[in-house]
Amino acid sequence: MTLAVYVLDVPEFEPVVHTARTAGMAVRRTGDYLELSTTEQEIVLRREETGMRTALWHALLTGGLDGRIVSFTPDTLHLVQEEA
C-alpha cells in the first residue's frame, strides 16, 4: 500500500514538496496536483521544516490523501497507511 498526500501544484506548496522529498517521499505530477507518496507505514511532516505560514499549512490536505490522519496540528501532520 501507499501513503499519499495530494497538493495543488503551485509555488505556495513548494516548501512542503521539498520537505516531503527530504523525508524520502516520491513526488509525481497528477493533473493539477502533485502526489507526495511513500511506502512507509507512517510519515510525520513538520511545518517548521517547511517554513510555511499556519494558514497555508492548514490548506495542505485540500487536495486529498490516501491514508489516515493520526493528528493534524498547527505544527505537525502525522499520517499512517489505512489498514486493509
Secondary structure, DSSP 4 states (H G I P E B T S, - for coil): --EEEEEESSGGGHHHHHHHHHTT-EEEEETTEEEEEESSSEEEEEHHHHT--HHHHHTGGGG-EESEEEEE-SSEEEEEPPP-
